[in-house]
């Protein structure tokens, strides 16, 4: 049974998540893919692209790794002239990856929610939405990686807005994303 033209297709995020086997609503996506040739073709194309990219990456990395091993093997090792001097090393650096804003980015037709990547060990996220002048329009904290902007927040059509998200990884320690911009191309529907 063909899909009617009015039925919504899978978004780019849903296609990517389906290819990565991370789609939350997998049952609805599978039923949509069973009926929609266009979305099925897009999933196949993305999956092929993902496989092709990793094949070429290995072809490049193997010779580089072999060359690095050869340099380490052939490099002359030097010992310090004074063997009683202590070897000084800097402390190990531990970094936590910052959350990555996923959507919205760039020009968008609607603002359903702000979505970002998860951060290991994060127990809370703080999301901040700014207007074009840098004033805070809205701010919230959540344990989820998605936040729906309150309908009372005024998003001006055609004007860039900015947002960022910070993740709390332990008490008093936060790691923040880069500032991301989006521009709404049409008015938000009333809720």
C-alpha atoms as a printed R data frame, in Angstrom:
    type eleno elety resid chain resno      x      y      z
1   ATOM     1    CA   UNK     A     1  0.000  0.000  0.000
2   ATOM     2    CA   UNK     A     2  1.690  3.283 -1.083
3   ATOM     3    CA   UNK     A     3  2.135  6.110  1.380
4   ATOM     4    CA   UNK     A     4 -0.117  9.093  0.885
5   ATOM     5    CA   UNK     A     5  1.684 12.346  0.019
6   ATOM     6    CA   UNK     A     6  0.268 14.066  3.098
7   ATOM     7    CA   UNK     A     7  1.907 11.580  5.494
8   ATOM     8    CA   UNK     A     8  5.152 12.855  7.006
9   ATOM     9    CA   UNK     A     9  8.400 11.211  5.932
10  ATOM    10    CA   UNK     A    10 11.214 10.308  8.319
11  ATOM    11    CA   UNK     A    11 13.402 13.265  9.296
12  ATOM    12    CA   UNK     A    12 17.162 13.261  8.709
13  ATOM    13    CA   UNK     A    13 17.661 12.615 12.438
14  ATOM    14    CA   UNK     A    14 15.320  9.604 12.359
15  ATOM    15    CA   UNK     A    15 17.096  8.178  9.287
16  ATOM    16    CA   UNK     A    16 20.511  8.595 10.930
17  ATOM    17    CA   UNK     A    17 19.273  7.067 14.181
18  ATOM    18    CA   UNK     A    18 17.684  4.152 12.304
19  ATOM    19    CA   UNK     A    19 20.978  3.455 10.489
20  ATOM    20    CA   UNK     A    20 22.836  3.624 13.828
21  ATOM    21    CA   UNK     A    21 20.222  1.295 15.433
22  ATOM    22    CA   UNK     A    22 19.402  3.970 17.977
23  ATOM    23    CA   UNK     A    23 15.900  4.956 16.912
24  ATOM    24    CA   UNK     A    24 13.587  5.111 19.912
25  ATOM    25    CA   UNK     A    25 10.388  4.801 17.896
26  ATOM    26    CA   UNK     A    26 11.773  1.928 15.787
27  ATOM    27    CA   UNK     A    27  8.410  0.169 15.379
28  ATOM    28    CA   UNK     A    28  6.746  3.194 13.796
29  ATOM    29    CA   UNK     A    29  9.799  3.826 11.608
30  ATOM    30    CA   UNK     A    30  9.854  0.195 10.448
31  ATOM    31    CA   UNK     A    31  6.186  0.318  9.532
32  ATOM    32    CA   UNK     A    32  6.730  3.609  7.672
33  ATOM    33    CA   UNK     A    33  9.761  2.184  5.829
34  ATOM    34    CA   UNK     A    34  7.745 -0.862  4.796
35  ATOM    35    CA   UNK     A    35  5.345  1.411  2.921
36  ATOM    36    CA   UNK     A    36  7.500  4.376  1.800
37  ATOM    37    CA   UNK     A    37  9.895  3.842 -1.120
38  ATOM    38    CA   UNK     A    38 11.400  7.326 -0.743
39  ATOM    39    CA   UNK     A    39 12.372  6.922  2.930
40  ATOM    40    CA   UNK     A    40 13.553  3.342  2.360
41  ATOM    41    CA   UNK     A    41 15.832  4.595 -0.441
42  ATOM    42    CA   UNK     A    42 17.213  7.318  1.822
43  ATOM    43    CA   UNK     A    43 17.978  4.812  4.613
44  ATOM    44    CA   UNK     A    44 19.760  2.529  2.104
45  ATOM    45    CA   UNK     A    45 21.805  5.434  0.703
46  ATOM    46    CA   UNK     A    46 22.859  6.615  4.170
47  ATOM    47    CA   UNK     A    47 23.791  3.076  5.227
48  ATOM    48    CA   UNK     A    48 25.912  2.616  2.064
49  ATOM    49    CA   UNK     A    49 27.616  5.940  2.645
50  ATOM    50    CA   UNK     A    50 28.418  5.006  6.247
51  ATOM    51    CA   UNK     A    51 29.913  1.650  5.155
52  ATOM    52    CA   UNK     A    52 31.919  3.201  2.296
53  ATOM    53    CA   UNK     A    53 33.417  5.874  4.551
54  ATOM    54    CA   UNK     A    54 34.740  3.346  7.066
55  ATOM    55    CA   UNK     A    55 36.290  1.148  4.323
56  ATOM    56    CA   UNK     A    56 38.369  4.021  2.923
57  ATOM    57    CA   UNK     A    57 39.319  5.170  6.416
58  ATOM    58    CA   UNK     A    58 40.973  1.794  7.142
59  ATOM    59    CA   UNK     A    59 42.830  1.861  3.821
60  ATOM    60    CA   UNK     A    60 44.379  5.165  4.893
61  ATOM    61    CA   UNK     A    61 45.032  4.357  8.552
62  ATOM    62    CA   UNK     A    62 46.823  1.006  8.120
63  ATOM    63    CA   UNK     A    63 49.815  2.419  6.156
64  ATOM    64    CA   UNK     A    64 50.032  5.384  8.532
65  ATOM    65    CA   UNK     A    65 50.088  3.090 11.569
66  ATOM    66    CA   UNK     A    66 52.779  0.922  9.963
67  ATOM    67    CA   UNK     A    67 54.899  4.002  9.197
68  ATOM    68    CA   UNK     A    68 54.543  5.248 12.778
69  ATOM    69    CA   UNK     A    69 55.584  1.864 14.162
70  ATOM    70    CA   UNK     A    70 58.623  1.812 11.861
71  ATOM    71    CA   UNK     A    71 59.687  5.306 12.973
72  ATOM    72    CA   UNK     A    72 59.399  4.288 16.631
73  ATOM    73    CA   UNK     A    73 61.384  1.099 15.981
74  ATOM    74    CA   UNK     A    74 64.172  2.816 14.072
75  ATOM    75    CA   UNK     A    75 64.318  6.049 16.110
76  ATOM    76    CA   UNK     A    76 67.448  6.275 18.259
77  ATOM    77    CA   UNK     A    77 66.621  6.116 21.935
78  ATOM    78    CA   UNK     A    78 68.482  8.592 24.117
79  ATOM    79    CA   UNK     A    79 68.957  8.195 27.809
80  ATOM    80    CA   UNK     A    80 69.404 11.200 30.074
81  ATOM    81    CA   UNK     A    81 73.075 11.888 30.805
82  ATOM    82    CA   UNK     A    82 72.353 12.070 34.530
83  ATOM    83    CA   UNK     A    83 70.552  8.872 35.492
84  ATOM    84    CA   UNK     A    84 69.952 10.137 39.055
85  ATOM    85    CA   UNK     A    85 67.822 13.086 37.897
86  ATOM    86    CA   UNK     A    86 64.111 12.494 38.435
87  ATOM    87    CA   UNK     A    87 61.907 12.151 35.370
88  ATOM    88    CA   UNK     A    88 59.350 14.925 35.466
89  ATOM    89    CA   UNK     A    89 55.998 14.433 33.858
90  ATOM    90    CA   UNK     A    90 52.958 16.615 33.692
91  ATOM    91    CA   UNK     A    91 49.801 15.314 35.361
92  ATOM    92    CA   UNK     A    92 47.443 13.328 33.162
93  ATOM    93    CA   UNK     A    93 44.751 15.331 31.462
94  ATOM    94    CA   UNK     A    94 41.213 14.084 31.757
95  ATOM    95    CA   UNK     A    95 38.590 15.728 29.650
96  ATOM    96    CA   UNK     A    96 34.876 15.297 29.404
97  ATOM    97    CA   UNK     A    97 33.371 15.715 25.964
98  ATOM    98    CA   UNK     A    98 30.942 18.634 25.707
99  ATOM    99    CA   UNK     A    99 27.361 18.110 24.556
100 ATOM   100    CA   UNK     A   100 26.810 18.706 20.833
101 ATOM   101    CA   UNK     A   101 23.721 20.629 19.700
102 ATOM   102    CA   UNK     A   102 21.825 18.508 17.142
103 ATOM   103    CA   UNK     A   103 18.681 20.455 16.305
104 ATOM   104    CA   UNK     A   104 17.639 23.134 15.506
105 ATOM   105    CA   UNK     A   105 20.556 24.433 13.463
106 ATOM   106    CA   UNK     A   106 20.478 26.903 10.566
107 ATOM   107    CA   UNK     A   107 17.178 27.684  8.890
108 ATOM   108    CA   UNK     A   108 14.249 25.736 10.358
109 ATOM   109    CA   UNK     A   109 10.546 25.694  9.541
110 ATOM   110    CA   UNK     A   110  9.442 24.762 13.066
111 ATOM   111    CA   UNK     A   111 10.847 24.699 16.580
112 ATOM   112    CA   UNK     A   112  9.552 21.454 18.099
113 ATOM   113    CA   UNK     A   113 12.395 21.038 20.630
114 ATOM   114    CA   UNK     A   114 16.075 21.622 21.304
115 ATOM   115    CA   UNK     A   115 18.028 18.346 21.004
116 ATOM   116    CA   UNK     A   116 21.666 17.592 21.863
117 ATOM   117    CA   UNK     A   117 24.020 14.641 22.361
118 ATOM   118    CA   UNK     A   118 24.353 12.984 25.745
119 ATOM   119    CA   UNK     A   119 27.465 13.339 27.891
120 ATOM   120    CA   UNK     A   120 28.812 10.358 29.862
121 ATOM   121    CA   UNK     A   121 28.306 10.766 33.630
122 ATOM   122    CA   UNK     A   122 26.110 13.868 33.193
123 ATOM   123    CA   UNK     A   123 23.174 13.981 35.582
124 ATOM   124    CA   UNK     A   124 21.756 17.354 34.516
125 ATOM   125    CA   UNK     A   125 21.721 19.639 31.477
126 ATOM   126    CA   UNK     A   126 21.158 23.377 31.468
127 ATOM   127    CA   UNK     A   127 19.781 24.833 28.225
128 ATOM   128    CA   UNK     A   128 19.898 28.556 27.470
129 ATOM   129    CA   UNK     A   129 18.171 30.297 24.544
130 ATOM   130    CA   UNK     A   130 19.351 33.778 23.502
131 ATOM   131    CA   UNK     A   131 17.951 36.437 21.188
132 ATOM   132    CA   UNK     A   132 20.025 38.095 18.428
133 ATOM   133    CA   UNK     A   133 21.492 40.601 20.936
134 ATOM   134    CA   UNK     A   134 22.621 37.917 23.404
135 ATOM   135    CA   UNK     A   135 19.882 38.473 25.987
136 ATOM   136    CA   UNK     A   136 18.550 35.323 27.653
137 ATOM   137    CA   UNK     A   137 15.057 34.496 26.368
138 ATOM   138    CA   UNK     A   138 14.599 31.196 28.157
139 ATOM   139    CA   UNK     A   139 16.530 28.824 30.382
140 ATOM   140    CA   UNK     A   140 15.760 25.421 31.833
141 ATOM   141    CA   UNK     A   141 17.404 22.391 33.426
142 ATOM   142    CA   UNK     A   142 16.590 18.788 32.590
143 ATOM   143    CA   UNK     A   143 17.977 15.268 32.905
144 ATOM   144    CA   UNK     A   144 16.932 14.498 29.313
145 ATOM   145    CA   UNK     A   145 18.733 15.392 26.049
146 ATOM   146    CA   UNK     A   146 15.699 17.236 24.686
147 ATOM   147    CA   UNK     A   147 13.907 20.351 25.897
148 ATOM   148    CA   UNK     A   148 10.701 21.828 24.500
149 ATOM   149    CA   UNK     A   149 10.801 25.621 24.429
150 ATOM   150    CA   UNK     A   150  7.874 27.126 26.332
151 ATOM   151    CA   UNK     A   151  5.135 28.487 24.061
152 ATOM   152    CA   UNK     A   152  5.319 31.809 25.930
153 ATOM   153    CA   UNK     A   153  8.840 32.424 24.573
154 ATOM   154    CA   UNK     A   154  8.733 34.862 21.657
155 ATOM   155    CA   UNK     A   155 10.750 33.529 18.707
156 ATOM   156    CA   UNK     A   156 10.913 36.174 15.959
157 ATOM   157    CA   UNK     A   157 10.625 34.832 12.406
158 ATOM   158    CA   UNK     A   158 13.617 35.570 10.162
159 ATOM   159    CA   UNK     A   159 15.885 36.694 13.027
160 ATOM   160    CA   UNK     A   160 18.764 34.473 14.215
161 ATOM   161    CA   UNK     A   161 18.468 33.006 17.705
162 ATOM   162    CA   UNK     A   162 21.234 31.248 19.604
163 ATOM   163    CA   UNK     A   163 21.319 28.414 22.102
164 ATOM   164    CA   UNK     A   164 23.776 26.350 24.066
165 ATOM   165    CA   UNK     A   165 23.657 23.481 26.508
166 ATOM   166    CA   UNK     A   166 25.876 22.713 29.498
167 ATOM   167    CA   UNK     A   167 26.203 19.295 31.142
168 ATOM   168    CA   UNK     A   168 26.872 18.784 34.845
169 ATOM   169    CA   UNK     A   169 29.287 15.875 35.190
170 ATOM   170    CA   UNK     A   170 29.822 16.167 38.933
171 ATOM   171    CA   UNK     A   171 28.928 18.573 41.707
172 ATOM   172    CA   UNK     A   172 30.065 22.034 40.642
173 ATOM   173    CA   UNK     A   173 31.654 20.898 37.331
174 ATOM   174    CA   UNK     A   174 29.962 21.805 34.067
175 ATOM   175    CA   UNK     A   175 31.042 21.406 30.434
176 ATOM   176    CA   UNK     A   176 29.309 23.556 27.801
177 ATOM   177    CA   UNK     A   177 28.653 23.258 24.072
178 ATOM   178    CA   UNK     A   178 29.521 25.853 21.486
179 ATOM   179    CA   UNK     A   179 26.897 28.484 20.748
180 ATOM   180    CA   UNK     A   180 24.558 27.273 17.969
181 ATOM   181    CA   UNK     A   181 22.246 29.427 15.872
182 ATOM   182    CA   UNK     A   182 18.931 28.859 14.125
183 ATOM   183    CA   UNK     A   183 16.485 31.047 12.240
184 ATOM   184    CA   UNK     A   184 12.779 30.277 12.214
185 ATOM   185    CA   UNK     A   185 11.311 30.649  8.717
186 ATOM   186    CA   UNK     A   186  7.640 30.787  9.712
187 ATOM   187    CA   UNK     A   187  5.566 31.615 12.778
188 ATOM   188    CA   UNK     A   188  5.167 28.999 15.520
189 ATOM   189    CA   UNK     A   189  1.748 27.360 15.539
190 ATOM   190    CA   UNK     A   190 -0.340 28.056 18.639
191 ATOM   191    CA   UNK     A   191 -0.439 25.251 21.232
